[in-house]
Amino acid sequence: MSLVLSLLLLFFGQTPAAESLATVDSLPKSVGAKSPGKAVLLSFLIPGGGQIYTKNYFKAALIAPTEVALGYISYREHLKAQDALERGDTAAYSAYRDRRTAFLWWTLATVVFSMADAYVSAQMFGFDKEMKLNIGPDRFGITIALK
C-alpha cells in the first residue's frame, strides 16, 4: 500500500486526497485485525493455512484437500511418466507428461486462488456488517433502501 501510494504521489504530486490516503497507514489497527501478508504466506506454505488464520474454516476444508489431491495426482502422473520413459514407451510417456503438466497448472491455480482469498479475507476480517435491502412502506410511498 505504501509503495503504491508513494508511486502515485511521485507521478501526480501531493493532493488533498492523497494526504488523506497517507494517513490511512497511520491509523490504529482494529482489535483482532489479521495481517494480509501473514495470511498469504500461511496460505502458500500450508494448504488452507491462510483460511484457517482468517477463521474461514469452511473454505479451508475445501481448499486444503483440493491442493493436496491435485499435488498428489501431479506426482503420481510424474512417476508414471518416468516409468514409461524407462520402458521406452514414448507415447505413454508423452500422455503422462501432459497430464502431469495439466495437473501442476491446476495445482498452481488453486494455490494462487487460495493466496488471493486469504489476502482478501485478512483485509476484510472483522467487517461483519451486512448490507440489507429494505423494501417497505414509507410516508411518501414505497421505500427501497440499503442498510
ZIBELZI-V759653 format. One record per residue. N is the residue number from 1. SS is DSSP state (2 for helix, 1 for strand, 0 for the rest). PSI is psi as a letter, one per 20 degrees, with the letter a starting at -180 (none if undefined). OMEGA is omega as a letter, one per 40 degrees, with the letter a starting at -180 (none if undefined). Layout:
((N:SS:PSI:OMEGA) (N:SS:PSI:OMEGA))
This chain:
((1:0:g:a) (2:2:h:i) (3:2:g:i) (4:2:g:i) (5:2:g:i) (6:2:g:i) (7:2:g:i) (8:2:g:i) (9:2:h:i) (10:2:g:a) (11:2:h:a) (12:2:i:i) (13:0:r:a) (14:0:o:i) (15:0:r:i) (16:2:h:i) (17:2:h:i) (18:2:h:i) (19:2:h:i) (20:2:h:i) (21:2:h:a) (22:2:h:a) (23:0:i:a) (24:0:g:a) (25:0:h:a) (26:0:i:i) (27:0:q:i) (28:0:q:i) (29:0:q:i) (30:0:q:a) (31:0:p:i) (32:0:j:a) (33:0:q:i) (34:0:q:i) (35:0:p:i) (36:2:h:i) (37:2:g:i) (38:2:h:i) (39:2:g:i) (40:2:g:a) (41:2:g:i) (42:2:h:i) (43:2:h:i) (44:2:g:a) (45:2:h:a) (46:0:p:i) (47:0:p:a) (48:0:j:a) (49:2:g:i) (50:2:h:i) (51:2:h:i) (52:2:g:i) (53:2:h:a) (54:0:j:i) (55:0:k:i) (56:0:m:a) (57:2:h:i) (58:2:g:i) (59:2:g:i) (60:2:h:i) (61:2:h:i) (62:2:g:a) (63:2:g:a) (64:2:g:i) (65:2:h:i) (66:2:g:i) (67:2:g:a) (68:2:g:a) (69:2:g:i) (70:2:h:i) (71:2:g:i) (72:2:g:i) (73:2:h:i) (74:2:g:i) (75:2:g:i) (76:2:g:i) (77:2:h:i) (78:2:g:i) (79:2:g:i) (80:2:h:i) (81:2:g:i) (82:2:g:i) (83:2:g:i) (84:2:h:i) (85:2:g:i) (86:2:h:i) (87:2:i:a) (88:0:j:i) (89:0:n:a) (90:2:h:i) (91:2:g:i) (92:2:h:i) (93:2:g:a) (94:2:g:i) (95:2:g:i) (96:2:h:i) (97:2:g:i) (98:2:h:i) (99:2:g:i) (100:2:g:a) (101:2:g:i) (102:2:g:i) (103:2:h:i) (104:2:h:i) (105:2:g:i) (106:2:h:i) (107:2:g:i) (108:2:g:i) (109:2:h:i) (110:2:g:i) (111:2:g:i) (112:2:g:i) (113:2:g:i) (114:2:g:i) (115:2:g:i) (116:2:g:i) (117:2:g:i) (118:2:h:i) (119:2:g:a) (120:2:g:a) (121:2:h:i) (122:2:h:i) (123:2:h:a) (124:0:j:a) (125:0:p:i) (126:0:i:i) (127:0:n:a) (128:0:j:i) (129:0:p:a) (130:0:q:i) (131:0:p:a) (132:0:q:i) (133:1:o:i) (134:1:p:i) (135:1:p:a) (136:1:r:a) (137:1:q:i) (138:1:r:a) (139:0:i:i) (140:0:j:a) (141:1:c:a) (142:1:p:a) (143:1:p:i) (144:1:p:a) (145:1:q:i) (146:1:p:i) (147:0:none:none))
